Amino acid sequence: MDGTNWIIRFSPHLQIDDDDKEIIIKSLTELGGKVAGHSHGDSFLFFDQKMGVVVFRIEKVPSFILTVSTIVPKDQWFVRNHSGIEPYKE
């Protein structure tokens, strides 16, 4: 991607099927350089309608490594508002 070798890792504790892995990899391909500009140690989120929030961690030493650290499904999202904390609703 963008002339740089990327390594994409999935955290060992994740239970994720091959179709979801493919969606994540395709999405990263589309994002390309938008992700490459981030610093070592940064994290970013990707929102997917089916999976929920996909959390990535960036490492740049020794190579550009993106680790999918966790996936948080929508039923585990919460929002804090004036009345307290409640489940997120679209």
PDB file of N, CA, C and O in Angstrom:
ATOM      1  N   MET A   1       0.843  -1.178   0.000  1.00  0.00           N
ATOM      2  CA  MET A   1       0.000   0.000   0.000  1.00  0.00           C
ATOM      3  C   MET A   1       0.884   1.235   0.000  1.00  0.00           C
ATOM      4  O   MET A   1       1.754   1.386   0.857  1.00  0.00           O
ATOM      5  N   ASP A   2       0.664   2.092  -0.936  1.00  0.00           N
ATOM      6  CA  ASP A   2       1.440   3.320  -1.078  1.00  0.00           C
ATOM      7  C   ASP A   2       2.940   3.051  -1.176  1.00  0.00           C
ATOM      8  O   ASP A   2       3.737   3.859  -0.699  1.00  0.00           O
ATOM      9  N   GLY A   3       3.344   1.928  -1.787  1.00  0.00           N
ATOM     10  CA  GLY A   3       4.752   1.618  -1.962  1.00  0.00           C
ATOM     11  C   GLY A   3       5.453   1.134  -0.709  1.00  0.00           C
ATOM     12  O   GLY A   3       6.661   0.899  -0.734  1.00  0.00           O
ATOM     13  N   THR A   4       4.729   0.982   0.378  1.00  0.00           N
ATOM     14  CA  THR A   4       5.301   0.533   1.643  1.00  0.00           C
ATOM     15  C   THR A   4       4.771  -0.859   1.951  1.00  0.00           C
ATOM     16  O   THR A   4       3.612  -1.166   1.672  1.00  0.00           O
ATOM     17  N   ASN A   5       5.622  -1.698   2.524  1.00  0.00           N
ATOM     18  CA  ASN A   5       5.159  -3.010   2.964  1.00  0.00           C
ATOM     19  C   ASN A   5       4.426  -2.859   4.285  1.00  0.00           C
ATOM     20  O   ASN A   5       4.968  -2.310   5.244  1.00  0.00           O
ATOM     21  N   TRP A   6       3.217  -3.338   4.333  1.00  0.00           N
ATOM     22  CA  TRP A   6       2.419  -3.303   5.548  1.00  0.00           C
ATOM     23  C   TRP A   6       2.291  -4.721   6.093  1.00  0.00           C
ATOM     24  O   TRP A   6       2.234  -5.688   5.333  1.00  0.00           O
ATOM     25  N   ILE A   7       2.248  -4.828   7.397  1.00  0.00           N
ATOM     26  CA  ILE A   7       1.949  -6.095   8.055  1.00  0.00           C
ATOM     27  C   ILE A   7       0.645  -5.880   8.808  1.00  0.00           C
ATOM     28  O   ILE A   7       0.525  -4.943   9.597  1.00  0.00           O
ATOM     29  N   ILE A   8      -0.319  -6.736   8.567  1.00  0.00           N
ATOM     30  CA  ILE A   8      -1.597  -6.648   9.263  1.00  0.00           C
ATOM     31  C   ILE A   8      -1.710  -7.870  10.165  1.00  0.00           C
ATOM     32  O   ILE A   8      -1.679  -9.011   9.705  1.00  0.00           O
ATOM     33  N   ARG A   9      -1.844  -7.601  11.467  1.00  0.00           N
ATOM     34  CA  ARG A   9      -1.963  -8.682  12.447  1.00  0.00           C
ATOM     35  C   ARG A   9      -3.338  -8.624  13.104  1.00  0.00           C
ATOM     36  O   ARG A   9      -3.943  -7.559  13.233  1.00  0.00           O
ATOM     37  N   PHE A  10      -3.804  -9.772  13.505  1.00  0.00           N
ATOM     38  CA  PHE A  10      -5.040  -9.861  14.270  1.00  0.00           C
ATOM     39  C   PHE A  10      -4.672 -10.386  15.650  1.00  0.00           C
ATOM     40  O   PHE A  10      -4.032 -11.430  15.775  1.00  0.00           O
ATOM     41  N   SER A  11      -5.076  -9.661  16.678  1.00  0.00           N
ATOM     42  CA  SER A  11      -4.767 -10.051  18.048  1.00  0.00           C
ATOM     43  C   SER A  11      -5.188 -11.505  18.271  1.00  0.00           C
ATOM     44  O   SER A  11      -6.260 -11.910  17.822  1.00  0.00           O
ATOM     45  N   PRO A  12      -4.361 -12.290  18.956  1.00  0.00           N
ATOM     46  CA  PRO A  12      -4.649 -13.716  19.110  1.00  0.00           C
ATOM     47  C   PRO A  12      -5.961 -14.016  19.841  1.00  0.00           C
ATOM     48  O   PRO A  12      -6.540 -15.085  19.646  1.00  0.00           O
ATOM     49  N   HIS A  13      -6.434 -13.098  20.673  1.00  0.00           N
ATOM     50  CA  HIS A  13      -7.665 -13.364  21.428  1.00  0.00           C
ATOM     51  C   HIS A  13      -8.934 -13.134  20.605  1.00  0.00           C
ATOM     52  O   HIS A  13     -10.027 -13.483  21.052  1.00  0.00           O
ATOM     53  N   LEU A  14      -8.804 -12.554  19.410  1.00  0.00           N
ATOM     54  CA  LEU A  14      -9.976 -12.260  18.576  1.00  0.00           C
ATOM     55  C   LEU A  14     -10.528 -13.523  17.927  1.00  0.00           C
ATOM     56  O   LEU A  14      -9.783 -14.342  17.387  1.00  0.00           O
ATOM     57  N   GLN A  15     -11.830 -13.661  17.990  1.00  0.00           N
ATOM     58  CA  GLN A  15     -12.518 -14.724  17.264  1.00  0.00           C
ATOM     59  C   GLN A  15     -13.178 -14.048  16.067  1.00  0.00           C
ATOM     60  O   GLN A  15     -14.239 -13.440  16.207  1.00  0.00           O
ATOM     61  N   ILE A  16     -12.567 -14.147  14.903  1.00  0.00           N
ATOM     62  CA  ILE A  16     -13.060 -13.437  13.723  1.00  0.00           C
ATOM     63  C   ILE A  16     -12.989 -14.367  12.516  1.00  0.00           C
ATOM     64  O   ILE A  16     -11.987 -15.049  12.300  1.00  0.00           O
ATOM     65  N   ASP A  17     -14.060 -14.383  11.739  1.00  0.00           N
ATOM     66  CA  ASP A  17     -14.081 -15.291  10.588  1.00  0.00           C
ATOM     67  C   ASP A  17     -13.343 -14.681   9.392  1.00  0.00           C
ATOM     68  O   ASP A  17     -13.044 -13.487   9.372  1.00  0.00           O
ATOM     69  N   ASP A  18     -13.063 -15.508   8.419  1.00  0.00           N
ATOM     70  CA  ASP A  18     -12.275 -15.084   7.257  1.00  0.00           C
ATOM     71  C   ASP A  18     -12.956 -13.980   6.451  1.00  0.00           C
ATOM     72  O   ASP A  18     -12.280 -13.106   5.909  1.00  0.00           O
ATOM     73  N   ASP A  19     -14.290 -14.010   6.367  1.00  0.00           N
ATOM     74  CA  ASP A  19     -15.006 -12.958   5.631  1.00  0.00           C
ATOM     75  C   ASP A  19     -14.798 -11.590   6.277  1.00  0.00           C
ATOM     76  O   ASP A  19     -14.580 -10.598   5.582  1.00  0.00           O
ATOM     77  N   ASP A  20     -14.867 -11.539   7.612  1.00  0.00           N
ATOM     78  CA  ASP A  20     -14.647 -10.276   8.317  1.00  0.00           C
ATOM     79  C   ASP A  20     -13.198  -9.811   8.176  1.00  0.00           C
ATOM     80  O   ASP A  20     -12.938  -8.615   8.044  1.00  0.00           O
ATOM     81  N   LYS A  21     -12.261 -10.749   8.202  1.00  0.00           N
ATOM     82  CA  LYS A  21     -10.855 -10.384   7.975  1.00  0.00           C
ATOM     83  C   LYS A  21     -10.686  -9.757   6.592  1.00  0.00           C
ATOM     84  O   LYS A  21      -9.971  -8.769   6.430  1.00  0.00           O
ATOM     85  N   GLU A  22     -11.345 -10.338   5.613  1.00  0.00           N
ATOM     86  CA  GLU A  22     -11.258  -9.819   4.246  1.00  0.00           C
ATOM     87  C   GLU A  22     -11.837  -8.405   4.159  1.00  0.00           C
ATOM     88  O   GLU A  22     -11.272  -7.548   3.479  1.00  0.00           O
ATOM     89  N   ILE A  23     -12.950  -8.157   4.838  1.00  0.00           N
ATOM     90  CA  ILE A  23     -13.545  -6.813   4.867  1.00  0.00           C
ATOM     91  C   ILE A  23     -12.567  -5.817   5.481  1.00  0.00           C
ATOM     92  O   ILE A  23     -12.404  -4.708   4.971  1.00  0.00           O
ATOM     93  N   ILE A  24     -11.924  -6.205   6.559  1.00  0.00           N
ATOM     94  CA  ILE A  24     -10.963  -5.324   7.232  1.00  0.00           C
ATOM     95  C   ILE A  24      -9.786  -5.024   6.313  1.00  0.00           C
ATOM     96  O   ILE A  24      -9.371  -3.871   6.198  1.00  0.00           O
ATOM     97  N   ILE A  25      -9.249  -6.037   5.666  1.00  0.00           N
ATOM     98  CA  ILE A  25      -8.097  -5.844   4.775  1.00  0.00           C
ATOM     99  C   ILE A  25      -8.477  -4.957   3.590  1.00  0.00           C
ATOM    100  O   ILE A  25      -7.712  -4.066   3.222  1.00  0.00           O
ATOM    101  N   LYS A  26      -9.642  -5.187   2.990  1.00  0.00           N
ATOM    102  CA  LYS A  26     -10.095  -4.341   1.873  1.00  0.00           C
ATOM    103  C   LYS A  26     -10.268  -2.894   2.316  1.00  0.00           C
ATOM    104  O   LYS A  26      -9.910  -1.970   1.585  1.00  0.00           O
ATOM    105  N   SER A  27     -10.810  -2.698   3.500  1.00  0.00           N
ATOM    106  CA  SER A  27     -11.007  -1.343   4.022  1.00  0.00           C
ATOM    107  C   SER A  27      -9.678  -0.636   4.234  1.00  0.00           C
ATOM    108  O   SER A  27      -9.549   0.552   3.938  1.00  0.00           O
ATOM    109  N   LEU A  28      -8.695  -1.357   4.743  1.00  0.00           N
ATOM    110  CA  LEU A  28      -7.364  -0.770   4.931  1.00  0.00           C
ATOM    111  C   LEU A  28      -6.737  -0.406   3.593  1.00  0.00           C
ATOM    112  O   LEU A  28      -6.043   0.605   3.485  1.00  0.00           O
ATOM    113  N   THR A  29      -6.977  -1.224   2.578  1.00  0.00           N
ATOM    114  CA  THR A  29      -6.474  -0.923   1.239  1.00  0.00           C
ATOM    115  C   THR A  29      -7.080   0.377   0.729  1.00  0.00           C
ATOM    116  O   THR A  29      -6.385   1.197   0.129  1.00  0.00           O
ATOM    117  N   GLU A  30      -8.375   0.566   0.966  1.00  0.00           N
ATOM    118  CA  GLU A  30      -9.036   1.803   0.546  1.00  0.00           C
ATOM    119  C   GLU A  30      -8.522   3.014   1.322  1.00  0.00           C
ATOM    120  O   GLU A  30      -8.380   4.099   0.759  1.00  0.00           O
ATOM    121  N   LEU A  31      -8.247   2.833   2.601  1.00  0.00           N
ATOM    122  CA  LEU A  31      -7.741   3.940   3.425  1.00  0.00           C
ATOM    123  C   LEU A  31      -6.317   4.331   3.044  1.00  0.00           C
ATOM    124  O   LEU A  31      -5.971   5.512   3.049  1.00  0.00           O
ATOM    125  N   GLY A  32      -5.499   3.346   2.716  1.00  0.00           N
ATOM    126  CA  GLY A  32      -4.130   3.562   2.256  1.00  0.00           C
ATOM    127  C   GLY A  32      -3.359   4.622   3.003  1.00  0.00           C
ATOM    128  O   GLY A  32      -3.108   4.493   4.201  1.00  0.00           O
ATOM    129  N   GLY A  33      -2.977   5.683   2.289  1.00  0.00           N
ATOM    130  CA  GLY A  33      -2.123   6.730   2.825  1.00  0.00           C
ATOM    131  C   GLY A  33      -2.710   7.489   3.998  1.00  0.00           C
ATOM    132  O   GLY A  33      -1.967   8.092   4.772  1.00  0.00           O
ATOM    133  N   LYS A  34      -4.028   7.475   4.148  1.00  0.00           N
ATOM    134  CA  LYS A  34      -4.648   8.162   5.282  1.00  0.00           C
ATOM    135  C   LYS A  34      -4.200   7.554   6.601  1.00  0.00           C
ATOM    136  O   LYS A  34      -4.149   8.241   7.622  1.00  0.00           O
ATOM    137  N   VAL A  35      -3.879   6.285   6.581  1.00  0.00           N
ATOM    138  CA  VAL A  35      -3.428   5.591   7.781  1.00  0.00           C
ATOM    139  C   VAL A  35      -1.912   5.689   7.925  1.00  0.00           C
ATOM    140  O   VAL A  35      -1.393   5.792   9.036  1.00  0.00           O
ATOM    141  N   ALA A  36      -1.215   5.656   6.810  1.00  0.00           N
ATOM    142  CA  ALA A  36       0.252   5.634   6.830  1.00  0.00           C
ATOM    143  C   ALA A  36       0.850   6.881   7.480  1.00  0.00           C
ATOM    144  O   ALA A  36       1.979   6.831   7.968  1.00  0.00           O
ATOM    145  N   GLY A  37       0.128   7.986   7.500  1.00  0.00           N
ATOM    146  CA  GLY A  37       0.645   9.215   8.079  1.00  0.00           C
ATOM    147  C   GLY A  37       0.615   9.273   9.594  1.00  0.00           C
ATOM    148  O   GLY A  37       1.165  10.201  10.186  1.00  0.00           O
ATOM    149  N   HIS A  38      -0.012   8.304  10.227  1.00  0.00           N
ATOM    150  CA  HIS A  38      -0.093   8.293  11.687  1.00  0.00           C
ATOM    151  C   HIS A  38       1.237   7.878  12.305  1.00  0.00           C
ATOM    152  O   HIS A  38       2.055   7.222  11.661  1.00  0.00           O
ATOM    153  N   SER A  39       1.439   8.262  13.543  1.00  0.00           N
ATOM    154  CA  SER A  39       2.690   7.990  14.250  1.00  0.00           C
ATOM    155  C   SER A  39       2.685   6.619  14.910  1.00  0.00           C
ATOM    156  O   SER A  39       1.635   6.014  15.130  1.00  0.00           O
ATOM    157  N   HIS A  40       3.882   6.150  15.217  1.00  0.00           N
ATOM    158  CA  HIS A  40       4.072   4.909  15.972  1.00  0.00           C
ATOM    159  C   HIS A  40       3.336   5.040  17.309  1.00  0.00           C
ATOM    160  O   HIS A  40       3.471   6.049  18.001  1.00  0.00           O
ATOM    161  N   GLY A  41       2.569   4.030  17.661  1.00  0.00           N
ATOM    162  CA  GLY A  41       1.843   4.038  18.929  1.00  0.00           C
ATOM    163  C   GLY A  41       0.429   4.587  18.839  1.00  0.00           C
ATOM    164  O   GLY A  41      -0.344   4.453  19.787  1.00  0.00           O
ATOM    165  N   ASP A  42       0.075   5.208  17.707  1.00  0.00           N
ATOM    166  CA  ASP A  42      -1.287   5.727  17.535  1.00  0.00           C
ATOM    167  C   ASP A  42      -2.279   4.578  17.384  1.00  0.00           C
ATOM    168  O   ASP A  42      -1.917   3.446  17.062  1.00  0.00           O
ATOM    169  N   SER A  43      -3.528   4.910  17.626  1.00  0.00           N
ATOM    170  CA  SER A  43      -4.631   3.981  17.379  1.00  0.00           C
ATOM    171  C   SER A  43      -5.667   4.693  16.535  1.00  0.00           C
ATOM    172  O   SER A  43      -5.714   5.923  16.506  1.00  0.00           O
ATOM    173  N   PHE A  44      -6.491   3.931  15.852  1.00  0.00           N
ATOM    174  CA  PHE A  44      -7.621   4.510  15.135  1.00  0.00           C
ATOM    175  C   PHE A  44      -8.756   3.498  15.099  1.00  0.00           C
ATOM    176  O   PHE A  44      -8.563   2.302  15.319  1.00  0.00           O
ATOM    177  N   LEU A  45      -9.951   4.018  14.813  1.00  0.00           N
ATOM    178  CA  LEU A  45     -11.158   3.199  14.781  1.00  0.00           C
ATOM    179  C   LEU A  45     -11.706   3.125  13.371  1.00  0.00           C
ATOM    180  O   LEU A  45     -11.565   4.056  12.578  1.00  0.00           O
ATOM    181  N   PHE A  46     -12.327   2.010  13.079  1.00  0.00           N
ATOM    182  CA  PHE A  46     -13.033   1.818  11.817  1.00  0.00           C
ATOM    183  C   PHE A  46     -14.428   1.322  12.180  1.00  0.00           C
ATOM    184  O   PHE A  46     -14.569   0.318  12.879  1.00  0.00           O
ATOM    185  N   PHE A  47     -15.453   2.016  11.710  1.00  0.00           N
ATOM    186  CA  PHE A  47     -16.828   1.619  11.992  1.00  0.00           C
ATOM    187  C   PHE A  47     -17.356   0.777  10.836  1.00  0.00           C
ATOM    188  O   PHE A  47     -17.303   1.191   9.678  1.00  0.00           O
ATOM    189  N   ASP A  48     -17.862  -0.402  11.161  1.00  0.00           N
ATOM    190  CA  ASP A  48     -18.429  -1.300  10.162  1.00  0.00           C
ATOM    191  C   ASP A  48     -19.860  -1.641  10.573  1.00  0.00           C
ATOM    192  O   ASP A  48     -20.110  -1.966  11.733  1.00  0.00           O
ATOM    193  N   GLN A  49     -20.793  -1.568   9.636  1.00  0.00           N
ATOM    194  CA  GLN A  49     -22.207  -1.808   9.939  1.00  0.00           C
ATOM    195  C   GLN A  49     -22.458  -3.196  10.534  1.00  0.00           C
ATOM    196  O   GLN A  49     -23.296  -3.347  11.423  1.00  0.00           O
ATOM    197  N   LYS A  50     -21.745  -4.195  10.054  1.00  0.00           N
ATOM    198  CA  LYS A  50     -21.971  -5.565  10.522  1.00  0.00           C
ATOM    199  C   LYS A  50     -21.197  -5.878  11.804  1.00  0.00           C
ATOM    200  O   LYS A  50     -21.761  -6.401  12.765  1.00  0.00           O
ATOM    201  N   MET A  51     -19.896  -5.553  11.810  1.00  0.00           N
ATOM    202  CA  MET A  51     -19.046  -5.942  12.933  1.00  0.00           C
ATOM    203  C   MET A  51     -19.142  -5.006  14.129  1.00  0.00           C
ATOM    204  O   MET A  51     -19.126  -5.456  15.275  1.00  0.00           O
ATOM    205  N   GLY A  52     -19.242  -3.709  13.870  1.00  0.00           N
ATOM    206  CA  GLY A  52     -19.187  -2.721  14.945  1.00  0.00           C
ATOM    207  C   GLY A  52     -17.932  -1.876  14.793  1.00  0.00           C
ATOM    208  O   GLY A  52     -17.559  -1.513  13.677  1.00  0.00           O
ATOM    209  N   VAL A  53     -17.276  -1.561  15.907  1.00  0.00           N
ATOM    210  CA  VAL A  53     -16.053  -0.754  15.881  1.00  0.00           C
ATOM    211  C   VAL A  53     -14.843  -1.681  15.863  1.00  0.00           C
ATOM    212  O   VAL A  53     -14.709  -2.560  16.714  1.00  0.00           O
ATOM    213  N   VAL A  54     -13.970  -1.475  14.891  1.00  0.00           N
ATOM    214  CA  VAL A  54     -12.726  -2.227  14.795  1.00  0.00           C
ATOM    215  C   VAL A  54     -11.620  -1.289  15.267  1.00  0.00           C
ATOM    216  O   VAL A  54     -11.470  -0.189  14.734  1.00  0.00           O
ATOM    217  N   VAL A  55     -10.844  -1.717  16.266  1.00  0.00           N
ATOM    218  CA  VAL A  55      -9.793  -0.882  16.851  1.00  0.00           C
ATOM    219  C   VAL A  55      -8.432  -1.369  16.350  1.00  0.00           C
ATOM    220  O   VAL A  55      -8.094  -2.547  16.461  1.00  0.00           O
ATOM    221  N   PHE A  56      -7.660  -0.426  15.796  1.00  0.00           N
ATOM    222  CA  PHE A  56      -6.330  -0.722  15.259  1.00  0.00           C
ATOM    223  C   PHE A  56      -5.261  -0.015  16.078  1.00  0.00           C
ATOM    224  O   PHE A  56      -5.487   1.078  16.597  1.00  0.00           O
ATOM    225  N   ARG A  57      -4.109  -0.637  16.192  1.00  0.00           N
ATOM    226  CA  ARG A  57      -2.925  -0.015  16.792  1.00  0.00           C
ATOM    227  C   ARG A  57      -1.831   0.012  15.736  1.00  0.00           C
ATOM    228  O   ARG A  57      -1.645  -0.956  14.998  1.00  0.00           O
ATOM    229  N   ILE A  58      -1.106   1.129  15.668  1.00  0.00           N
ATOM    230  CA  ILE A  58      -0.061   1.315  14.655  1.00  0.00           C
ATOM    231  C   ILE A  58       1.317   1.183  15.288  1.00  0.00           C
ATOM    232  O   ILE A  58       1.601   1.773  16.329  1.00  0.00           O
ATOM    233  N   GLU A  59       2.161   0.397  14.638  1.00  0.00           N
ATOM    234  CA  GLU A  59       3.576   0.310  15.003  1.00  0.00           C
ATOM    235  C   GLU A  59       4.377   0.608  13.747  1.00  0.00           C
ATOM    236  O   GLU A  59       3.980   0.227  12.646  1.00  0.00           O
ATOM    237  N   LYS A  60       5.481   1.275  13.908  1.00  0.00           N
ATOM    238  CA  LYS A  60       6.318   1.589  12.743  1.00  0.00           C
ATOM    239  C   LYS A  60       7.725   1.028  12.864  1.00  0.00           C
ATOM    240  O   LYS A  60       8.564   1.265  11.995  1.00  0.00           O
ATOM    241  N   VAL A  61       7.990   0.287  13.931  1.00  0.00           N
ATOM    242  CA  VAL A  61       9.312  -0.292  14.125  1.00  0.00           C
ATOM    243  C   VAL A  61       9.131  -1.790  14.312  1.00  0.00           C
ATOM    244  O   VAL A  61       8.368  -2.154  15.208  1.00  0.00           O
ATOM    245  N   PRO A  62       9.720  -2.658  13.598  1.00  0.00           N
ATOM    246  CA  PRO A  62      10.698  -2.435  12.541  1.00  0.00           C
ATOM    247  C   PRO A  62      10.051  -2.169  11.185  1.00  0.00           C
ATOM    248  O   PRO A  62      10.737  -1.744  10.255  1.00  0.00           O
ATOM    249  N   SER A  63       8.731  -2.411  11.049  1.00  0.00           N
ATOM    250  CA  SER A  63       8.001  -2.198   9.795  1.00  0.00           C
ATOM    251  C   SER A  63       6.697  -1.496  10.129  1.00  0.00           C
ATOM    252  O   SER A  63       6.396  -1.252  11.297  1.00  0.00           O
ATOM    253  N   PHE A  64       5.919  -1.171   9.096  1.00  0.00           N
ATOM    254  CA  PHE A  64       4.598  -0.592   9.331  1.00  0.00           C
ATOM    255  C   PHE A  64       3.645  -1.737   9.657  1.00  0.00           C
ATOM    256  O   PHE A  64       3.271  -2.516   8.779  1.00  0.00           O
ATOM    257  N   ILE A  65       3.258  -1.832  10.924  1.00  0.00           N
ATOM    258  CA  ILE A  65       2.432  -2.940  11.404  1.00  0.00           C
ATOM    259  C   ILE A  65       1.114  -2.391  11.934  1.00  0.00           C
ATOM    260  O   ILE A  65       1.098  -1.505  12.789  1.00  0.00           O
ATOM    261  N   LEU A  66       0.026  -2.918  11.428  1.00  0.00           N
ATOM    262  CA  LEU A  66      -1.305  -2.583  11.937  1.00  0.00           C
ATOM    263  C   LEU A  66      -1.842  -3.811  12.657  1.00  0.00           C
ATOM    264  O   LEU A  66      -1.934  -4.892  12.077  1.00  0.00           O
ATOM    265  N   THR A  67      -2.192  -3.635  13.916  1.00  0.00           N
ATOM    266  CA  THR A  67      -2.756  -4.734  14.690  1.00  0.00           C
ATOM    267  C   THR A  67      -4.226  -4.456  14.951  1.00  0.00           C
ATOM    268  O   THR A  67      -4.582  -3.411  15.495  1.00  0.00           O
ATOM    269  N   VAL A  68      -5.073  -5.393  14.563  1.00  0.00           N
ATOM    270  CA  VAL A  68      -6.484  -5.314  14.922  1.00  0.00           C
ATOM    271  C   VAL A  68      -6.546  -5.806  16.361  1.00  0.00           C
ATOM    272  O   VAL A  68      -6.442  -7.004  16.622  1.00  0.00           O
ATOM    273  N   SER A  69      -6.716  -4.866  17.296  1.00  0.00           N
ATOM    274  CA  SER A  69      -6.625  -5.244  18.701  1.00  0.00           C
ATOM    275  C   SER A  69      -7.939  -5.742  19.279  1.00  0.00           C
ATOM    276  O   SER A  69      -7.941  -6.606  20.156  1.00  0.00           O
ATOM    277  N   THR A  70      -9.058  -5.207  18.799  1.00  0.00           N
ATOM    278  CA  THR A  70     -10.355  -5.699  19.268  1.00  0.00           C
ATOM    279  C   THR A  70     -11.462  -5.227  18.332  1.00  0.00           C
ATOM    280  O   THR A  70     -11.275  -4.307  17.536  1.00  0.00           O
ATOM    281  N   ILE A  71     -12.592  -5.863  18.444  1.00  0.00           N
ATOM    282  CA  ILE A  71     -13.795  -5.463  17.720  1.00  0.00           C
ATOM    283  C   ILE A  71     -14.908  -5.358  18.758  1.00  0.00           C
ATOM    284  O   ILE A  71     -15.166  -6.300  19.507  1.00  0.00           O
ATOM    285  N   VAL A  72     -15.565  -4.195  18.792  1.00  0.00           N
ATOM    286  CA  VAL A  72     -16.629  -3.960  19.767  1.00  0.00           C
ATOM    287  C   VAL A  72     -17.968  -3.897  19.024  1.00  0.00           C
ATOM    288  O   VAL A  72     -18.223  -2.936  18.298  1.00  0.00           O
ATOM    289  N   PRO A  73     -18.830  -4.914  19.198  1.00  0.00           N
ATOM    290  CA  PRO A  73     -20.118  -4.913  18.511  1.00  0.00           C
ATOM    291  C   PRO A  73     -21.033  -3.799  19.040  1.00  0.00           C
ATOM    292  O   PRO A  73     -20.878  -3.339  20.172  1.00  0.00           O
ATOM    293  N   LYS A  74     -21.982  -3.378  18.207  1.00  0.00           N
ATOM    294  CA  LYS A  74     -22.873  -2.260  18.553  1.00  0.00           C
ATOM    295  C   LYS A  74     -23.612  -2.469  19.869  1.00  0.00           C
ATOM    296  O   LYS A  74     -23.878  -1.505  20.586  1.00  0.00           O
ATOM    297  N   ASP A  75     -23.946  -3.710  20.192  1.00  0.00           N
ATOM    298  CA  ASP A  75     -24.693  -3.936  21.435  1.00  0.00           C
ATOM    299  C   ASP A  75     -23.838  -3.716  22.684  1.00  0.00           C
ATOM    300  O   ASP A  75     -24.338  -3.815  23.805  1.00  0.00           O
ATOM    301  N   GLN A  76     -22.549  -3.417  22.491  1.00  0.00           N
ATOM    302  CA  GLN A  76     -21.662  -3.115  23.614  1.00  0.00           C
ATOM    303  C   GLN A  76     -21.194  -1.658  23.600  1.00  0.00           C
ATOM    304  O   GLN A  76     -20.221  -1.314  24.271  1.00  0.00           O
ATOM    305  N   TRP A  77     -21.878  -0.809  22.845  1.00  0.00           N
ATOM    306  CA  TRP A  77     -21.560   0.618  22.806  1.00  0.00           C
ATOM    307  C   TRP A  77     -22.424   1.343  23.831  1.00  0.00           C
ATOM    308  O   TRP A  77     -23.599   1.020  24.004  1.00  0.00           O
ATOM    309  N   PHE A  78     -21.837   2.318  24.502  1.00  0.00           N
ATOM    310  CA  PHE A  78     -22.558   3.132  25.471  1.00  0.00           C
ATOM    311  C   PHE A  78     -22.237   4.596  25.224  1.00  0.00           C
ATOM    312  O   PHE A  78     -21.188   4.928  24.671  1.00  0.00           O
ATOM    313  N   VAL A  79     -23.150   5.469  25.638  1.00  0.00           N
ATOM    314  CA  VAL A  79     -22.962   6.899  25.470  1.00  0.00           C
ATOM    315  C   VAL A  79     -23.284   7.582  26.803  1.00  0.00           C
ATOM    316  O   VAL A  79     -24.217   7.204  27.512  1.00  0.00           O
ATOM    317  N   ARG A  80     -22.488   8.589  27.109  1.00  0.00           N
ATOM    318  CA  ARG A  80     -22.743   9.381  28.316  1.00  0.00           C
ATOM    319  C   ARG A  80     -23.449  10.664  27.891  1.00  0.00           C
ATOM    320  O   ARG A  80     -22.992  11.368  26.990  1.00  0.00           O
ATOM    321  N   ASN A  81     -24.559  10.957  28.544  1.00  0.00           N
ATOM    322  CA  ASN A  81     -25.278  12.196  28.263  1.00  0.00           C
ATOM    323  C   ASN A  81     -25.725  12.825  29.579  1.00  0.00           C
ATOM    324  O   ASN A  81     -25.283  12.405  30.648  1.00  0.00           O
ATOM    325  N   HIS A  82     -26.590  13.818  29.508  1.00  0.00           N
ATOM    326  CA  HIS A  82     -27.016  14.550  30.706  1.00  0.00           C
ATOM    327  C   HIS A  82     -27.710  13.669  31.738  1.00  0.00           C
ATOM    328  O   HIS A  82     -27.720  14.009  32.922  1.00  0.00           O
ATOM    329  N   SER A  83     -28.284  12.560  31.325  1.00  0.00           N
ATOM    330  CA  SER A  83     -28.997  11.691  32.267  1.00  0.00           C
ATOM    331  C   SER A  83     -28.172  10.491  32.731  1.00  0.00           C
ATOM    332  O   SER A  83     -28.683   9.639  33.457  1.00  0.00           O
ATOM    333  N   GLY A  84     -26.915  10.414  32.329  1.00  0.00           N
ATOM    334  CA  GLY A  84     -26.052   9.313  32.753  1.00  0.00           C
ATOM    335  C   GLY A  84     -25.511   8.539  31.564  1.00  0.00           C
ATOM    336  O   GLY A  84     -25.364   9.073  30.465  1.00  0.00           O
ATOM    337  N   ILE A  85     -25.221   7.277  31.807  1.00  0.00           N
ATOM    338  CA  ILE A  85     -24.675   6.409  30.760  1.00  0.00           C
ATOM    339  C   ILE A  85     -25.756   5.416  30.354  1.00  0.00           C
ATOM    340  O   ILE A  85     -26.392   4.782  31.196  1.00  0.00           O
ATOM    341  N   GLU A  86     -25.945   5.300  29.052  1.00  0.00           N
ATOM    342  CA  GLU A  86     -26.973   4.391  28.545  1.00  0.00           C
ATOM    343  C   GLU A  86     -26.492   3.746  27.256  1.00  0.00           C
ATOM    344  O   GLU A  86     -25.548   4.230  26.633  1.00  0.00           O
ATOM    345  N   PRO A  87     -27.145   2.641  26.848  1.00  0.00           N
ATOM    346  CA  PRO A  87     -26.754   1.998  25.590  1.00  0.00           C
ATOM    347  C   PRO A  87     -26.884   2.967  24.418  1.00  0.00           C
ATOM    348  O   PRO A  87     -27.806   3.780  24.363  1.00  0.00           O
ATOM    349  N   TYR A  88     -25.958   2.865  23.501  1.00  0.00           N
ATOM    350  CA  TYR A  88     -25.972   3.707  22.303  1.00  0.00           C
ATOM    351  C   TYR A  88     -27.122   3.284  21.404  1.00  0.00           C
ATOM    352  O   TYR A  88     -27.360   2.095  21.193  1.00  0.00           O
ATOM    353  N   LYS A  89     -27.838   4.283  20.873  1.00  0.00           N
ATOM    354  CA  LYS A  89     -28.917   4.020  19.915  1.00  0.00           C
ATOM    355  C   LYS A  89     -28.698   4.911  18.713  1.00  0.00           C
ATOM    356  O   LYS A  89     -28.380   6.092  18.853  1.00  0.00           O
ATOM    357  N   GLU A  90     -28.868   4.344  17.530  1.00  0.00           N
ATOM    358  CA  GLU A  90     -28.700   5.145  16.311  1.00  0.00           C
ATOM    359  C   GLU A  90     -29.910   5.999  16.060  1.00  0.00           C
ATOM    360  O   GLU A  90     -29.949   6.740  15.078  1.00  0.00           O
TER     361      GLU A  90
END
